[in-house]
């Protein structure tokens, strides 16, 4: 009878270790996707940096919100095209972009890019992309996982 209890105890230990391993693998995968999300925001900022200086009045004629990213080819002196795959948040599990605004997972500037300050958010995850808020791209190029204060600020300076 003693051997039977030992077998049950070993089985419970194996099940518990297996559950811990599964949780660890999925947590790591989610972190990898969040890192990929920040990488995509960085590529979007690089494309902006290769366009004409933000002092150009041509920025005032650019669309706002997600349309800003959708129409990146129309930016003043755009030199680096945005890969449409960079406009899809990997945390959502999507891999391929679609056509139109419904497949752009990042908010864009809510006003003229030229008028935004150096430390204003210019892009942010749309609500629901991440389990808790998301990432924010500042005009300076800084990319941060948003706390409550930065998320509220992004809601003011970025739009859908």
Buried (B, 14 or more C-beta within 10 A) or exposed (E): EEEEEEEEEEEEEEEEEEEEEEEEEEEEEEEEBBEBBBEBBBBBBEBBEEBEEBEBEBBEEBBBBBBBBBBBEEBBEBEBEBEBEBBBBBBBEEEEBEEEBEBBBBBBBBBBBBEBEEEBBBBBBBEEBBEEBBBBBBBEBEBBBBEEEBBEBBBEBBBB
